[in-house]
Amino acid sequence: MTNRLYRGLEVYPLVYPHRATAPGSGHNYDEGFDAAVRIQEPESSGETPRSRVFRVEATRPFQSAGDARRASTAYAEHLIDTCAEDTHVLDLAL
């Protein structure tokens, strides 16, 4: 899993098939992908960093894993950028 540092927070795109894989079957990528993003405070010595997962709301599945990954990164940036000064993105009520 690759991460990116954005405004002091770690951003982890999470991409997964839209339809879960049935037991005994191969992956089903034909129906597209869904996305979420984990935003985490950087690890500091001795403390467990806080993190939270936000689901990317989309009207239909993303056609490719790359599209889903880009959407999750853009969503994280949007959440961080639009968070009020007196609120931390990890405390948002969505």
Buried (B, 14 or more C-beta within 10 A) or exposed (E): EEEEEBEEBBBBBBBEBBBEEEEEEEEEEEEBBBBBBBBBBEEEEEEEEEEBEBEBEBEEBBEEBEBBBBBBBBBBBEBBEEBEEEEEBBEBEE
